[in-house]
């Protein structure tokens, strides 16, 4: 049976201070567009591209734990990627950890077929 296996690797994204509350930060890790959000309970990461139409969520508006796409107003909970308005698909989230004031995100390192 053919299937894909994804391996994740922790990649340093930035310093914690670079992710300011109320101001999503967009970047690319291993050519994957990632948006980082700083909430009172920690830093969260989602795929940076809206599932509704191509727009960067890092250019959107965040209030509490909800980011709103700047193009058509799709809304996502950045803690779990759940779609809350407009779009029909959730946005992918990525695990985040903080070490020595740096933000690390677990992103796919390779895809293999078995």
Gaussian input, Z-matrix of N, CA and C with variables (Angstrom, degrees):
# hf/3-21g

backbone

0 1
 N
 C     1     B1
 C     2     B2     1     A1
 N     3     B3     2     A2     1     D1
 C     4     B4     3     A3     2     D2
 C     5     B5     4     A4     3     D3
 N     6     B6     5     A5     4     D4
 C     7     B7     6     A6     5     D5
 C     8     B8     7     A7     6     D6
 N     9     B9     8     A8     7     D7
 C    10    B10     9     A9     8     D8
 C    11    B11    10    A10     9     D9
 N    12    B12    11    A11    10    D10
 C    13    B13    12    A12    11    D11
 C    14    B14    13    A13    12    D12
 N    15    B15    14    A14    13    D13
 C    16    B16    15    A15    14    D14
 C    17    B17    16    A16    15    D15
 N    18    B18    17    A17    16    D16
 C    19    B19    18    A18    17    D17
 C    20    B20    19    A19    18    D18
 N    21    B21    20    A20    19    D19
 C    22    B22    21    A21    20    D20
 C    23    B23    22    A22    21    D21
 N    24    B24    23    A23    22    D22
 C    25    B25    24    A24    23    D23
 C    26    B26    25    A25    24    D24
 N    27    B27    26    A26    25    D25
 C    28    B28    27    A27    26    D26
 C    29    B29    28    A28    27    D27
 N    30    B30    29    A29    28    D28
 C    31    B31    30    A30    29    D29
 C    32    B32    31    A31    30    D30
 N    33    B33    32    A32    31    D31
 C    34    B34    33    A33    32    D32
 C    35    B35    34    A34    33    D33
 N    36    B36    35    A35    34    D34
 C    37    B37    36    A36    35    D35
 C    38    B38    37    A37    36    D36
 N    39    B39    38    A38    37    D37
 C    40    B40    39    A39    38    D38
 C    41    B41    40    A40    39    D39
 N    42    B42    41    A41    40    D40
 C    43    B43    42    A42    41    D41
 C    44    B44    43    A43    42    D42
 N    45    B45    44    A44    43    D43
 C    46    B46    45    A45    44    D44
 C    47    B47    46    A46    45    D45
 N    48    B48    47    A47    46    D46
 C    49    B49    48    A48    47    D47
 C    50    B50    49    A49    48    D48
 N    51    B51    50    A50    49    D49
 C    52    B52    51    A51    50    D50
 C    53    B53    52    A52    51    D51
 N    54    B54    53    A53    52    D52
 C    55    B55    54    A54    53    D53
 C    56    B56    55    A55    54    D54
 N    57    B57    56    A56    55    D55
 C    58    B58    57    A57    56    D56
 C    59    B59    58    A58    57    D57
 N    60    B60    59    A59    58    D58
 C    61    B61    60    A60    59    D59
 C    62    B62    61    A61    60    D60
 N    63    B63    62    A62    61    D61
 C    64    B64    63    A63    62    D62
 C    65    B65    64    A64    63    D63
 N    66    B66    65    A65    64    D64
 C    67    B67    66    A66    65    D65
 C    68    B68    67    A67    66    D66
 N    69    B69    68    A68    67    D67
 C    70    B70    69    A69    68    D68
 C    71    B71    70    A70    69    D69
 N    72    B72    71    A71    70    D70
 C    73    B73    72    A72    71    D71
 C    74    B74    73    A73    72    D72
 N    75    B75    74    A74    73    D73
 C    76    B76    75    A75    74    D74
 C    77    B77    76    A76    75    D75
 N    78    B78    77    A77    76    D76
 C    79    B79    78    A78    77    D77
 C    80    B80    79    A79    78    D78
 N    81    B81    80    A80    79    D79
 C    82    B82    81    A81    80    D80
 C    83    B83    82    A82    81    D81
 N    84    B84    83    A83    82    D82
 C    85    B85    84    A84    83    D83
 C    86    B86    85    A85    84    D84
 N    87    B87    86    A86    85    D85
 C    88    B88    87    A87    86    D86
 C    89    B89    88    A88    87    D87
 N    90    B90    89    A89    88    D88
 C    91    B91    90    A90    89    D89
 C    92    B92    91    A91    90    D90
 N    93    B93    92    A92    91    D91
 C    94    B94    93    A93    92    D92
 C    95    B95    94    A94    93    D93
 N    96    B96    95    A95    94    D94
 C    97    B97    96    A96    95    D95
 C    98    B98    97    A97    96    D96
 N    99    B99    98    A98    97    D97
 C   100   B100    99    A99    98    D98
 C   101   B101   100   A100    99    D99
 N   102   B102   101   A101   100   D100
 C   103   B103   102   A102   101   D101
 C   104   B104   103   A103   102   D102
 N   105   B105   104   A104   103   D103
 C   106   B106   105   A105   104   D104
 C   107   B107   106   A106   105   D105
 N   108   B108   107   A107   106   D106
 C   109   B109   108   A108   107   D107
 C   110   B110   109   A109   108   D108
 N   111   B111   110   A110   109   D109
 C   112   B112   111   A111   110   D110
 C   113   B113   112   A112   111   D111
 N   114   B114   113   A113   112   D112
 C   115   B115   114   A114   113   D113
 C   116   B116   115   A115   114   D114
 N   117   B117   116   A116   115   D115
 C   118   B118   117   A117   116   D116
 C   119   B119   118   A118   117   D117
 N   120   B120   119   A119   118   D118
 C   121   B121   120   A120   119   D119
 C   122   B122   121   A121   120   D120
 N   123   B123   122   A122   121   D121
 C   124   B124   123   A123   122   D122
 C   125   B125   124   A124   123   D123
 N   126   B126   125   A125   124   D124
 C   127   B127   126   A126   125   D125
 C   128   B128   127   A127   126   D126
 N   129   B129   128   A128   127   D127
 C   130   B130   129   A129   128   D128
 C   131   B131   130   A130   129   D129
 N   132   B132   131   A131   130   D130
 C   133   B133   132   A132   131   D131
 C   134   B134   133   A133   132   D132
 N   135   B135   134   A134   133   D133
 C   136   B136   135   A135   134   D134
 C   137   B137   136   A136   135   D135
 N   138   B138   137   A137   136   D136
 C   139   B139   138   A138   137   D137
 C   140   B140   139   A139   138   D138
 N   141   B141   140   A140   139   D139
 C   142   B142   141   A141   140   D140
 C   143   B143   142   A142   141   D141
 N   144   B144   143   A143   142   D142
 C   145   B145   144   A144   143   D143
 C   146   B146   145   A145   144   D144
 N   147   B147   146   A146   145   D145
 C   148   B148   147   A147   146   D146
 C   149   B149   148   A148   147   D147
 N   150   B150   149   A149   148   D148
 C   151   B151   150   A150   149   D149
 C   152   B152   151   A151   150   D150
 N   153   B153   152   A152   151   D151
 C   154   B154   153   A153   152   D152
 C   155   B155   154   A154   153   D153
 N   156   B156   155   A155   154   D154
 C   157   B157   156   A156   155   D155
 C   158   B158   157   A157   156   D156
 N   159   B159   158   A158   157   D157
 C   160   B160   159   A159   158   D158
 C   161   B161   160   A160   159   D159
 N   162   B162   161   A161   160   D160
 C   163   B163   162   A162   161   D161
 C   164   B164   163   A163   162   D162
 N   165   B165   164   A164   163   D163
 C   166   B166   165   A165   164   D164
 C   167   B167   166   A166   165   D165
 N   168   B168   167   A167   166   D166
 C   169   B169   168   A168   167   D167
 C   170   B170   169   A169   168   D168
 N   171   B171   170   A170   169   D169
 C   172   B172   171   A171   170   D170
 C   173   B173   172   A172   171   D171
 N   174   B174   173   A173   172   D172
 C   175   B175   174   A174   173   D173
 C   176   B176   175   A175   174   D174
 N   177   B177   176   A176   175   D175
 C   178   B178   177   A177   176   D176
 C   179   B179   178   A178   177   D177
 N   180   B180   179   A179   178   D178
 C   181   B181   180   A180   179   D179
 C   182   B182   181   A181   180   D180
 N   183   B183   182   A182   181   D181
 C   184   B184   183   A183   182   D182
 C   185   B185   184   A184   183   D183
 N   186   B186   185   A185   184   D184
 C   187   B187   186   A186   185   D185
 C   188   B188   187   A187   186   D186
 N   189   B189   188   A188   187   D187
 C   190   B190   189   A189   188   D188
 C   191   B191   190   A190   189   D189
 N   192   B192   191   A191   190   D190
 C   193   B193   192   A192   191   D191
 C   194   B194   193   A193   192   D192
 N   195   B195   194   A194   193   D193
 C   196   B196   195   A195   194   D194
 C   197   B197   196   A196   195   D195
 N   198   B198   197   A197   196   D196
 C   199   B199   198   A198   197   D197
 C   200   B200   199   A199   198   D198
 N   201   B201   200   A200   199   D199
 C   202   B202   201   A201   200   D200
 C   203   B203   202   A202   201   D201
 N   204   B204   203   A203   202   D202
 C   205   B205   204   A204   203   D203
 C   206   B206   205   A205   204   D204
 N   207   B207   206   A206   205   D205
 C   208   B208   207   A207   206   D206
 C   209   B209   208   A208   207   D207
 N   210   B210   209   A209   208   D208
 C   211   B211   210   A210   209   D209
 C   212   B212   211   A211   210   D210
 N   213   B213   212   A212   211   D211
 C   214   B214   213   A213   212   D212
 C   215   B215   214   A214   213   D213
 N   216   B216   215   A215   214   D214
 C   217   B217   216   A216   215   D215
 C   218   B218   217   A217   216   D216
 N   219   B219   218   A218   217   D217
 C   220   B220   219   A219   218   D218
 C   221   B221   220   A220   219   D219
 N   222   B222   221   A221   220   D220
 C   223   B223   222   A222   221   D221
 C   224   B224   223   A223   222   D222
 N   225   B225   224   A224   223   D223
 C   226   B226   225   A225   224   D224
 C   227   B227   226   A226   225   D225
 N   228   B228   227   A227   226   D226
 C   229   B229   228   A228   227   D227
 C   230   B230   229   A229   228   D228
 N   231   B231   230   A230   229   D229
 C   232   B232   231   A231   230   D230
 C   233   B233   232   A232   231   D231
 N   234   B234   233   A233   232   D232
 C   235   B235   234   A234   233   D233
 C   236   B236   235   A235   234   D234
 N   237   B237   236   A236   235   D235
 C   238   B238   237   A237   236   D236
 C   239   B239   238   A238   237   D237
 N   240   B240   239   A239   238   D238
 C   241   B241   240   A240   239   D239
 C   242   B242   241   A241   240   D240
 N   243   B243   242   A242   241   D241
 C   244   B244   243   A243   242   D242
 C   245   B245   244   A244   243   D243
 N   246   B246   245   A245   244   D244
 C   247   B247   246   A246   245   D245
 C   248   B248   247   A247   246   D246
 N   249   B249   248   A248   247   D247
 C   250   B250   249   A249   248   D248
 C   251   B251   250   A250   249   D249
 N   252   B252   251   A251   250   D250
 C   253   B253   252   A252   251   D251
 C   254   B254   253   A253   252   D252
 N   255   B255   254   A254   253   D253
 C   256   B256   255   A255   254   D254
 C   257   B257   256   A256   255   D255
 N   258   B258   257   A257   256   D256
 C   259   B259   258   A258   257   D257
 C   260   B260   259   A259   258   D258
 N   261   B261   260   A260   259   D259
 C   262   B262   261   A261   260   D260
 C   263   B263   262   A262   261   D261
 N   264   B264   263   A263   262   D262
 C   265   B265   264   A264   263   D263
 C   266   B266   265   A265   264   D264
 N   267   B267   266   A266   265   D265
 C   268   B268   267   A267   266   D266
 C   269   B269   268   A268   267   D267
 N   270   B270   269   A269   268   D268
 C   271   B271   270   A270   269   D269
 C   272   B272   271   A271   270   D270
 N   273   B273   272   A272   271   D271
 C   274   B274   273   A273   272   D272
 C   275   B275   274   A274   273   D273
 N   276   B276   275   A275   274   D274
 C   277   B277   276   A276   275   D275
 C   278   B278   277   A277   276   D276
 N   279   B279   278   A278   277   D277
 C   280   B280   279   A279   278   D278
 C   281   B281   280   A280   279   D279
 N   282   B282   281   A281   280   D280
 C   283   B283   282   A282   281   D281
 C   284   B284   283   A283   282   D282
 N   285   B285   284   A284   283   D283
 C   286   B286   285   A285   284   D284
 C   287   B287   286   A286   285   D285
 N   288   B288   287   A287   286   D286
 C   289   B289   288   A288   287   D287
 C   290   B290   289   A289   288   D288
 N   291   B291   290   A290   289   D289
 C   292   B292   291   A291   290   D290
 C   293   B293   292   A292   291   D291
 N   294   B294   293   A293   292   D292
 C   295   B295   294   A294   293   D293
 C   296   B296   295   A295   294   D294
 N   297   B297   296   A296   295   D295
 C   298   B298   297   A297   296   D296
 C   299   B299   298   A298   297   D297
 N   300   B300   299   A299   298   D298
 C   301   B301   300   A300   299   D299
 C   302   B302   301   A301   300   D300
 N   303   B303   302   A302   301   D301
 C   304   B304   303   A303   302   D302
 C   305   B305   304   A304   303   D303
 N   306   B306   305   A305   304   D304
 C   307   B307   306   A306   305   D305
 C   308   B308   307   A307   306   D306
 N   309   B309   308   A308   307   D307
 C   310   B310   309   A309   308   D308
 C   311   B311   310   A310   309   D309
 N   312   B312   311   A311   310   D310
 C   313   B313   312   A312   311   D311
 C   314   B314   313   A313   312   D312
 N   315   B315   314   A314   313   D313
 C   316   B316   315   A315   314   D314
 C   317   B317   316   A316   315   D315
 N   318   B318   317   A317   316   D316
 C   319   B319   318   A318   317   D317
 C   320   B320   319   A319   318   D318
 N   321   B321   320   A320   319   D319
 C   322   B322   321   A321   320   D320
 C   323   B323   322   A322   321   D321
 N   324   B324   323   A323   322   D322
 C   325   B325   324   A324   323   D323
 C   326   B326   325   A325   324   D324
 N   327   B327   326   A326   325   D325
 C   328   B328   327   A327   326   D326
 C   329   B329   328   A328   327   D327
 N   330   B330   329   A329   328   D328
 C   331   B331   330   A330   329   D329
 C   332   B332   331   A331   330   D330
 N   333   B333   332   A332   331   D331
 C   334   B334   333   A333   332   D332
 C   335   B335   334   A334   333   D333
 N   336   B336   335   A335   334   D334
 C   337   B337   336   A336   335   D335
 C   338   B338   337   A337   336   D336
 N   339   B339   338   A338   337   D337
 C   340   B340   339   A339   338   D338
 C   341   B341   340   A340   339   D339

   B1=1.4565
   B2=1.5260
   B3=1.3222
   B4=1.4629
   B5=1.5155
   B6=1.3208
   B7=1.4550
   B8=1.5187
   B9=1.3142
   B10=1.4548
   B11=1.5163
   B12=1.2929
   B13=1.4496
   B14=1.5189
   B15=1.3102
   B16=1.4613
   B17=1.5174
   B18=1.3118
   B19=1.4534
   B20=1.5174
   B21=1.3170
   B22=1.4601
   B23=1.5187
   B24=1.3152
   B25=1.4478
   B26=1.5258
   B27=1.3274
   B28=1.4669
   B29=1.5218
   B30=1.3261
   B31=1.4628
   B32=1.5251
   B33=1.3369
   B34=1.4682
   B35=1.5217
   B36=1.3369
   B37=1.4561
   B38=1.5332
   B39=1.3374
   B40=1.4584
   B41=1.5221
   B42=1.3018
   B43=1.4650
   B44=1.5311
   B45=1.3039
   B46=1.4635
   B47=1.5303
   B48=1.3273
   B49=1.4702
   B50=1.5287
   B51=1.3381
   B52=1.4695
   B53=1.5246
   B54=1.3279
   B55=1.4683
   B56=1.5290
   B57=1.3189
   B58=1.4649
   B59=1.5290
   B60=1.3345
   B61=1.4690
   B62=1.5354
   B63=1.3298
   B64=1.4564
   B65=1.5160
   B66=1.3371
   B67=1.4596
   B68=1.5296
   B69=1.3494
   B70=1.4567
   B71=1.5262
   B72=1.3251
   B73=1.4637
   B74=1.5198
   B75=1.3268
   B76=1.4518
   B77=1.5184
   B78=1.3311
   B79=1.4534
   B80=1.5147
   B81=1.3340
   B82=1.4674
   B83=1.5135
   B84=1.3238
   B85=1.4565
   B86=1.5202
   B87=1.3221
   B88=1.4729
   B89=1.5314
   B90=1.3180
   B91=1.4710
   B92=1.5260
   B93=1.3216
   B94=1.4627
   B95=1.5257
   B96=1.3449
   B97=1.4591
   B98=1.5358
   B99=1.3222
   B100=1.4612
   B101=1.5195
   B102=1.3215
   B103=1.4639
   B104=1.5245
   B105=1.3252
   B106=1.4623
   B107=1.5149
   B108=1.3298
   B109=1.4596
   B110=1.5214
   B111=1.3177
   B112=1.4714
   B113=1.5224
   B114=1.3251
   B115=1.4576
   B116=1.5260
   B117=1.3295
   B118=1.4647
   B119=1.5249
   B120=1.3488
   B121=1.4656
   B122=1.5286
   B123=1.3319
   B124=1.4571
   B125=1.5127
   B126=1.3343
   B127=1.4573
   B128=1.5277
   B129=1.3300
   B130=1.4590
   B131=1.5215
   B132=1.3412
   B133=1.4633
   B134=1.5186
   B135=1.3355
   B136=1.4576
   B137=1.5238
   B138=1.3315
   B139=1.4532
   B140=1.5279
   B141=1.3171
   B142=1.4634
   B143=1.5150
   B144=1.3322
   B145=1.4561
   B146=1.5302
   B147=1.3186
   B148=1.4702
   B149=1.5266
   B150=1.3276
   B151=1.4638
   B152=1.5274
   B153=1.3257
   B154=1.4620
   B155=1.5257
   B156=1.3109
   B157=1.4645
   B158=1.5175
   B159=1.3233
   B160=1.4606
   B161=1.5281
   B162=1.3079
   B163=1.4636
   B164=1.5186
   B165=1.3164
   B166=1.4556
   B167=1.5245
   B168=1.3334
   B169=1.4614
   B170=1.5247
   B171=1.3357
   B172=1.4631
   B173=1.5302
   B174=1.3295
   B175=1.4610
   B176=1.5284
   B177=1.3327
   B178=1.4541
   B179=1.5130
   B180=1.3070
   B181=1.4567
   B182=1.5165
   B183=1.3257
   B184=1.4634
   B185=1.5148
   B186=1.3190
   B187=1.4586
   B188=1.5235
   B189=1.3201
   B190=1.4601
   B191=1.5238
   B192=1.3153
   B193=1.4654
   B194=1.5272
   B195=1.3346
   B196=1.4627
   B197=1.5257
   B198=1.3405
   B199=1.4622
   B200=1.5221
   B201=1.3330
   B202=1.4581
   B203=1.5223
   B204=1.3209
   B205=1.4571
   B206=1.5341
   B207=1.3373
   B208=1.4642
   B209=1.5231
   B210=1.3397
   B211=1.4636
   B212=1.5292
   B213=1.3358
   B214=1.4692
   B215=1.5158
   B216=1.3238
   B217=1.4551
   B218=1.5109
   B219=1.3219
   B220=1.4706
   B221=1.5208
   B222=1.3347
   B223=1.4641
   B224=1.5235
   B225=1.3447
   B226=1.4615
   B227=1.5238
   B228=1.3284
   B229=1.4521
   B230=1.5283
   B231=1.3327
   B232=1.4644
   B233=1.5228
   B234=1.3251
   B235=1.4625
   B236=1.5200
   B237=1.3524
   B238=1.4672
   B239=1.5273
   B240=1.3305
   B241=1.4589
   B242=1.5083
   B243=1.3280
   B244=1.4635
   B245=1.5299
   B246=1.3230
   B247=1.4581
   B248=1.5248
   B249=1.3211
   B250=1.4652
   B251=1.5270
   B252=1.3344
   B253=1.4722
   B254=1.5244
   B255=1.3237
   B256=1.4633
   B257=1.5329
   B258=1.3125
   B259=1.4685
   B260=1.5248
   B261=1.3289
   B262=1.4610
   B263=1.5149
   B264=1.3360
   B265=1.4538
   B266=1.5281
   B267=1.3240
   B268=1.4575
   B269=1.5228
   B270=1.3186
   B271=1.4593
   B272=1.5337
   B273=1.3241
   B274=1.4652
   B275=1.5188
   B276=1.3214
   B277=1.4607
   B278=1.5250
   B279=1.3105
   B280=1.4622
   B281=1.5198
   B282=1.3372
   B283=1.4622
   B284=1.5349
   B285=1.3238
   B286=1.4669
   B287=1.5211
   B288=1.3215
   B289=1.4603
   B290=1.5231
   B291=1.3211
   B292=1.4674
   B293=1.5209
   B294=1.3327
   B295=1.4588
   B296=1.5154
   B297=1.3271
   B298=1.4673
   B299=1.5247
   B300=1.3342
   B301=1.4727
   B302=1.5252
   B303=1.3251
   B304=1.4577
   B305=1.5250
   B306=1.3260
   B307=1.4622
   B308=1.5294
   B309=1.3323
   B310=1.4616
   B311=1.5207
   B312=1.3240
   B313=1.4600
   B314=1.5234
   B315=1.3368
   B316=1.4639
   B317=1.5213
   B318=1.3363
   B319=1.4575
   B320=1.5306
   B321=1.3455
   B322=1.4605
   B323=1.5243
   B324=1.3326
   B325=1.4601
   B326=1.5148
   B327=1.3367
   B328=1.4696
   B329=1.5190
   B330=1.3131
   B331=1.4595
   B332=1.5255
   B333=1.3098
   B334=1.4556
   B335=1.5132
   B336=1.2815
   B337=1.4717
   B338=1.5162
   B339=1.3080
   B340=1.4748
   B341=1.5054
   A1=109.13
   A2=116.65
   A3=121.16
   A4=109.52
   A5=115.21
   A6=120.08
   A7=108.91
   A8=115.63
   A9=120.26
   A10=109.60
   A11=116.10
   A12=122.01
   A13=107.58
   A14=116.52
   A15=120.41
   A16=108.57
   A17=114.87
   A18=121.26
   A19=107.58
   A20=116.26
   A21=120.06
   A22=110.25
   A23=113.87
   A24=120.87
   A25=108.25
   A26=115.67
   A27=120.02
   A28=109.27
   A29=115.86
   A30=122.14
   A31=108.51
   A32=115.69
   A33=120.03
   A34=108.78
   A35=116.16
   A36=121.58
   A37=111.85
   A38=116.59
   A39=121.21
   A40=109.02
   A41=116.56
   A42=121.65
   A43=108.39
   A44=117.51
   A45=121.43
   A46=110.09
   A47=117.27
   A48=121.40
   A49=112.53
   A50=117.66
   A51=121.13
   A52=112.78
   A53=116.86
   A54=121.60
   A55=106.66
   A56=115.21
   A57=119.89
   A58=111.03
   A59=116.69
   A60=119.76
   A61=110.49
   A62=115.78
   A63=120.89
   A64=114.18
   A65=117.62
   A66=121.09
   A67=109.48
   A68=118.45
   A69=120.21
   A70=111.38
   A71=115.75
   A72=121.08
   A73=109.04
   A74=116.94
   A75=121.80
   A76=110.81
   A77=116.18
   A78=121.62
   A79=108.91
   A80=116.31
   A81=120.62
   A82=108.65
   A83=115.29
   A84=122.30
   A85=106.85
   A86=117.02
   A87=122.63
   A88=110.50
   A89=116.32
   A90=124.45
   A91=113.77
   A92=117.43
   A93=121.46
   A94=108.13
   A95=117.74
   A96=119.07
   A97=109.95
   A98=115.56
   A99=122.69
   A100=109.01
   A101=116.62
   A102=121.78
   A103=107.87
   A104=115.89
   A105=121.75
   A106=109.37
   A107=115.45
   A108=122.19
   A109=108.16
   A110=116.27
   A111=119.93
   A112=108.89
   A113=114.40
   A114=122.49
   A115=108.36
   A116=118.36
   A117=119.28
   A118=113.25
   A119=117.94
   A120=120.67
   A121=113.47
   A122=118.63
   A123=120.64
   A124=113.22
   A125=115.31
   A126=122.48
   A127=108.00
   A128=116.13
   A129=122.67
   A130=109.14
   A131=116.18
   A132=121.71
   A133=110.43
   A134=115.36
   A135=121.82
   A136=108.33
   A137=115.10
   A138=119.38
   A139=105.60
   A140=118.09
   A141=120.86
   A142=113.68
   A143=118.52
   A144=120.53
   A145=109.87
   A146=115.72
   A147=122.47
   A148=109.72
   A149=117.15
   A150=120.87
   A151=112.12
   A152=118.30
   A153=122.30
   A154=111.38
   A155=116.63
   A156=122.67
   A157=106.51
   A158=116.87
   A159=118.85
   A160=110.56
   A161=114.43
   A162=122.82
   A163=105.73
   A164=116.30
   A165=120.29
   A166=110.64
   A167=115.26
   A168=119.68
   A169=111.07
   A170=116.97
   A171=119.98
   A172=111.81
   A173=117.10
   A174=121.05
   A175=111.06
   A176=115.61
   A177=121.50
   A178=112.60
   A179=114.43
   A180=122.40
   A181=108.44
   A182=116.78
   A183=119.23
   A184=109.68
   A185=114.53
   A186=121.26
   A187=106.56
   A188=115.48
   A189=121.69
   A190=108.15
   A191=118.44
   A192=122.44
   A193=112.33
   A194=116.83
   A195=121.26
   A196=110.44
   A197=115.61
   A198=120.69
   A199=107.91
   A200=115.64
   A201=121.64
   A202=108.68
   A203=115.47
   A204=121.49
   A205=109.51
   A206=117.47
   A207=119.77
   A208=114.32
   A209=118.17
   A210=120.55
   A211=113.30
   A212=117.53
   A213=120.68
   A214=113.62
   A215=118.37
   A216=120.70
   A217=116.17
   A218=118.10
   A219=119.02
   A220=107.93
   A221=116.79
   A222=120.87
   A223=110.04
   A224=114.54
   A225=121.59
   A226=109.72
   A227=115.37
   A228=121.63
   A229=106.26
   A230=117.84
   A231=120.52
   A232=112.36
   A233=117.90
   A234=120.92
   A235=112.44
   A236=116.78
   A237=119.79
   A238=113.84
   A239=117.99
   A240=122.28
   A241=115.96
   A242=117.91
   A243=121.14
   A244=111.36
   A245=114.88
   A246=121.26
   A247=108.79
   A248=116.74
   A249=121.32
   A250=112.35
   A251=118.60
   A252=120.86
   A253=110.33
   A254=115.94
   A255=128.19
   A256=113.35
   A257=119.03
   A258=121.72
   A259=109.99
   A260=115.76
   A261=120.72
   A262=112.75
   A263=117.95
   A264=122.12
   A265=110.61
   A266=115.42
   A267=120.80
   A268=108.96
   A269=116.33
   A270=121.89
   A271=107.69
   A272=116.80
   A273=121.35
   A274=110.08
   A275=114.98
   A276=120.60
   A277=108.78
   A278=115.34
   A279=121.95
   A280=109.23
   A281=117.89
   A282=120.50
   A283=110.90
   A284=115.34
   A285=122.13
   A286=108.55
   A287=115.78
   A288=120.01
   A289=108.04
   A290=114.61
   A291=121.64
   A292=107.83
   A293=116.52
   A294=122.46
   A295=108.59
   A296=117.18
   A297=121.86
   A298=111.96
   A299=116.74
   A300=123.55
   A301=114.13
   A302=117.82
   A303=121.56
   A304=109.30
   A305=115.15
   A306=122.29
   A307=107.95
   A308=116.25
   A309=122.85
   A310=108.36
   A311=116.40
   A312=122.28
   A313=107.87
   A314=116.86
   A315=121.66
   A316=108.42
   A317=115.65
   A318=121.14
   A319=109.11
   A320=116.68
   A321=119.22
   A322=110.47
   A323=115.79
   A324=119.90
   A325=111.99
   A326=115.94
   A327=119.42
   A328=109.30
   A329=114.67
   A330=121.44
   A331=106.15
   A332=115.91
   A333=119.95
   A334=110.26
   A335=117.60
   A336=122.16
   A337=108.36
   A338=115.33
   A339=119.43
   A340=109.70
   D1=131.55
   D2=178.26
   D3=-85.69
   D4=137.75
   D5=174.47
   D6=-157.55
   D7=162.81
   D8=178.87
   D9=-101.87
   D10=138.78
   D11=175.35
   D12=-118.14
   D13=124.48
   D14=179.78
   D15=-106.59
   D16=132.22
   D17=175.70
   D18=-107.09
   D19=134.34
   D20=179.51
   D21=-101.86
   D22=148.05
   D23=178.08
   D24=-135.25
   D25=137.93
   D26=178.20
   D27=-75.89
   D28=124.44
   D29=-178.78
   D30=-121.60
   D31=132.89
   D32=177.68
   D33=-68.90
   D34=126.21
   D35=-177.40
   D36=-97.66
   D37=-48.73
   D38=-175.55
   D39=-176.72
   D40=-177.92
   D41=172.65
   D42=-80.53
   D43=151.18
   D44=177.77
   D45=-57.20
   D46=-39.84
   D47=-178.45
   D48=-62.73
   D49=-20.57
   D50=179.13
   D51=-74.81
   D52=-14.27
   D53=179.62
   D54=-105.92
   D55=100.43
   D56=-175.46
   D57=-93.40
   D58=141.15
   D59=177.11
   D60=-55.53
   D61=136.49
   D62=177.77
   D63=79.29
   D64=2.84
   D65=-177.09
   D66=-137.12
   D67=90.52
   D68=-179.43
   D69=-56.76
   D70=146.21
   D71=179.60
   D72=-114.70
   D73=123.58
   D74=177.89
   D75=-99.47
   D76=141.38
   D77=176.47
   D78=-159.64
   D79=172.28
   D80=176.17
   D81=-117.66
   D82=132.67
   D83=174.80
   D84=-124.53
   D85=119.29
   D86=-176.28
   D87=53.17
   D88=42.47
   D89=179.83
   D90=65.39
   D91=15.93
   D92=176.37
   D93=-103.87
   D94=124.32
   D95=177.64
   D96=-72.02
   D97=123.93
   D98=-176.64
   D99=-123.35
   D100=140.82
   D101=172.24
   D102=-115.02
   D103=132.22
   D104=177.69
   D105=-109.08
   D106=143.45
   D107=-178.64
   D108=-133.58
   D109=135.16
   D110=177.64
   D111=-107.04
   D112=116.97
   D113=178.15
   D114=-114.54
   D115=166.07
   D116=177.76
   D117=-55.96
   D118=-30.83
   D119=-178.40
   D120=-89.43
   D121=1.57
   D122=176.34
   D123=141.67
   D124=-169.61
   D125=178.71
   D126=-103.49
   D127=137.06
   D128=-178.71
   D129=-125.29
   D130=153.68
   D131=-178.65
   D132=-131.04
   D133=135.75
   D134=172.81
   D135=-129.73
   D136=166.64
   D137=168.38
   D138=-62.13
   D139=142.40
   D140=-172.98
   D141=-83.23
   D142=-10.48
   D143=-175.64
   D144=-100.75
   D145=127.47
   D146=178.32
   D147=-59.71
   D148=141.06
   D149=179.76
   D150=-78.24
   D151=-12.24
   D152=-177.44
   D153=-84.16
   D154=-48.71
   D155=179.63
   D156=-156.60
   D157=154.98
   D158=-174.80
   D159=-64.65
   D160=108.57
   D161=174.02
   D162=-156.83
   D163=148.98
   D164=-178.80
   D165=-87.85
   D166=122.63
   D167=179.02
   D168=-65.26
   D169=-27.24
   D170=179.02
   D171=-66.75
   D172=-13.58
   D173=175.63
   D174=-98.35
   D175=6.08
   D176=-178.70
   D177=-88.52
   D178=-167.81
   D179=-176.98
   D180=-112.31
   D181=135.86
   D182=178.58
   D183=-119.86
   D184=135.33
   D185=175.90
   D186=-138.34
   D187=128.33
   D188=-172.95
   D189=55.92
   D190=-114.69
   D191=-178.89
   D192=-113.94
   D193=16.69
   D194=-175.82
   D195=-115.77
   D196=126.33
   D197=174.30
   D198=-101.09
   D199=139.08
   D200=178.23
   D201=-113.18
   D202=126.27
   D203=179.02
   D204=-62.61
   D205=135.87
   D206=-178.38
   D207=-72.71
   D208=-13.22
   D209=-175.16
   D210=-86.41
   D211=-59.43
   D212=-177.40
   D213=-123.64
   D214=5.95
   D215=175.74
   D216=82.80
   D217=16.83
   D218=174.32
   D219=-60.58
   D220=144.38
   D221=-177.45
   D222=-125.20
   D223=140.07
   D224=-178.91
   D225=-135.64
   D226=144.24
   D227=171.32
   D228=-81.65
   D229=115.11
   D230=-174.49
   D231=-71.26
   D232=-14.58
   D233=179.96
   D234=-75.08
   D235=-30.72
   D236=-176.60
   D237=-136.71
   D238=-1.63
   D239=177.76
   D240=80.79
   D241=0.55
   D242=-176.79
   D243=-63.89
   D244=133.21
   D245=176.08
   D246=-74.98
   D247=131.39
   D248=-178.22
   D249=-112.43
   D250=-18.55
   D251=-179.18
   D252=-162.89
   D253=148.84
   D254=172.98
   D255=71.48
   D256=-63.65
   D257=-177.69
   D258=-74.75
   D259=160.74
   D260=178.86
   D261=-103.48
   D262=-16.73
   D263=-176.86
   D264=-110.79
   D265=145.03
   D266=174.17
   D267=-71.09
   D268=161.67
   D269=175.72
   D270=-99.80
   D271=143.76
   D272=-179.13
   D273=-68.04
   D274=139.98
   D275=174.89
   D276=-112.76
   D277=160.60
   D278=-179.97
   D279=-129.91
   D280=141.38
   D281=176.26
   D282=-63.24
   D283=144.11
   D284=-179.86
   D285=-128.34
   D286=142.73
   D287=170.35
   D288=-139.49
   D289=154.33
   D290=-179.76
   D291=-114.05
   D292=128.47
   D293=176.13
   D294=-138.79
   D295=127.55
   D296=176.74
   D297=50.17
   D298=47.13
   D299=179.24
   D300=62.74
   D301=18.48
   D302=176.12
   D303=-115.53
   D304=148.16
   D305=178.34
   D306=-97.59
   D307=128.12
   D308=175.69
   D309=-117.29
   D310=139.10
   D311=179.96
   D312=-123.45
   D313=135.23
   D314=176.83
   D315=-85.60
   D316=113.28
   D317=179.92
   D318=-122.53
   D319=156.75
   D320=178.97
   D321=-60.32
   D322=133.91
   D323=178.67
   D324=-100.26
   D325=-25.25
   D326=178.54
   D327=-163.44
   D328=158.27
   D329=174.91
   D330=-128.12
   D331=128.92
   D332=179.44
   D333=-125.75
   D334=152.65
   D335=175.07
   D336=-104.23
   D337=136.47
   D338=179.29
   D339=-109.85

